[in-house]
Amino acid sequence: MSPRPGRAPCPRQSPDASDLGDRLARALSRLPEDQRRVVEARVFDGLQPTEIAARFDWPAVRVRVYYLRAIKNLSSQLRGEL
């Protein structure tokens, strides 16, 4: 199975998939602290934005903004490593 044009191969297709976790960990560590906390709560703890907002005593809109900024930041970082 070949990747779609203009897209990176999925981890199963990539010979260096074993370092994906390391690349993600490095990218996460470079995020601003609030963005990292939101991503960790959302992805690792499985919390919804309203639950994250309650956990950190923030408005839900702040959580959504941090999450979207974090995803954009991670995407840029990882794209730069390919």
C-alpha positions, -999 to 999 in steps of 0.1 A, spaced: 0 0 0 15 33 -10 8 66 8 -14 92 -7 4 119 -28 16 147 -6 12 128 27 37 111 49 34 73 51 15 60 80 36 45 108 29 9 96 45 18 62 74 37 76 107 19 82 115 42 111 81 39 129 99 28 160 111 63 167 76 79 164 71 78 201 104 95 207 96 122 182 62 128 197 77 129 232 103 155 221 76 176 203 53 175 234 82 186 256 87 217 234 51 228 238 43 257 261 33 242 295 -4 251 293 -7 236 258 11 204 269 -11 200 299 -42 203 278 -29 178 252 -20 153 280 -54 156 297 -72 153 263 -52 125 248 -38 105 277 -65 110 303 -94 110 277 -110 142 291 -134 164 272 -127 201 270 -153 209 296 -137 184 320 -102 198 314 -116 233 320 -130 222 354 -97 204 363 -76 236 357 -103 261 366 -102 277 332 -129 288 308 -137 260 282 -129 283 254 -93 286 267 -89 248 267 -101 247 231 -77 274 220 -48 258 237 -56 224 222 -59 238 187 -27 258 191 -9 227 205 -21 205 175 -9 231 151 24 234 169 29 196 171 21 193 134 46 219 124 73 203 146 68 168 133 66 180 97 99 197 102 115 164 114 104 144 83 
